Amino acid sequence: MISSHALDLAQTLVRMNTVSQNSNLELIHFIRDHLAKLGVKSRLTYNADKTKANLFATLGEGKASGIILSGHTDTVPWDGQDWTMDPLSALVKDGNLYGRGSADMKAFIGIAVSHAEQFLASDAPFAVHFAFSYDEEVGCFGVKELIADLRDANIRPLACIVGEPTSMVPAIAHKGVYRYKCCVRGKEAHSSLTPHSVNAIEMAARVVGRVRDMAEGFERDEPRFEGFDVPFSTASVGQFHGGIADNVVPRDAEFRYEFRDLPTANAAQMQSEVVAYARSLEPAMQKVAPQTGFSFETICEIPSFLGSKDDAVTRLAQELSGEKGTTLVAFGTEAGLFKNAGIPTVVCGPGSIQQAHQPDEYVSLEQLGRCEAFMQGLASTKAFG
Ligand SMILES: [Zn+2]
């Protein structure tokens, strides 16, 4: 069962509205001030207009290196969802803590922070770092700044535990999420004069067809990565807009698409293939009208993650959670970014992704109790590696 101190902190964080489009400073300042009372200084890194911040703190100053507990402070919105309660109420009912962000992933952050004193008093050979980011839900933008700051400050953590909801089972892989927008500029004309026009929709459709061909290629040819529900990379077009009237050759079209690449695949190469194909269509378009062509915009690039059963941090997470196995998850996290920065990483946190982003999101008190035991175990760990 979770202690009232830890539950209190989790509830306090759930009650703060940190939907990604809003500022998260109330929450960040709350944690900063909480840690300051314990004599712990926080490093804050901000977004461009200083409305959002990441927090990084080290508990166990003077120790050579530390293990990161990582979480994102932002949540998805609840507009249009059918909640039976206030999403910010942090209601405890029927053995669950309800609220937006309860599972994804404020309870993990709250329980971690509620153990700050234990981490400070710990005689573990490593420090514990808190790394709490902004804008994960909209593309993992905040943590990139946080990781760059660690590099600049020459802070080299030993390992990282990302507390996304895995039902406390250590997860060692997920796919990446790469999203792009493609805008096509054509040349409009009366639809009886097509040879003097460049049809933006038709050109866009050719590239959409290429994305579809690639998706079929992944399904047909890609070496399988067993353990994922879909054991190959996927590609998909999510939005398409274009045209103004039946008798006008459209000047503009745009579409958005994504790749979810296996940890063993290469998303950058997938995107290069799309761009190269679009470029190959441009000479014919520009013969009709030189101003025509394609432009691409990156929406988000969240790298895939591949840890290892043999990593010390995976074994530590197994020991602390009491789980013998490991799992793979279907959702993107910040784990790949930490891993790509040279920090061995595992994903392990309370609650289930089934409840995340849903109306009446919740995390069970049983899961929170397991998370608390995990933190207590971390504070009393005697060796690592
Ligand atoms: Zn999350």
Residues whose N, C-alpha, C, O or C-beta is under 5 A from the ligand:
A	BS01	ZN	D104 M105 E164
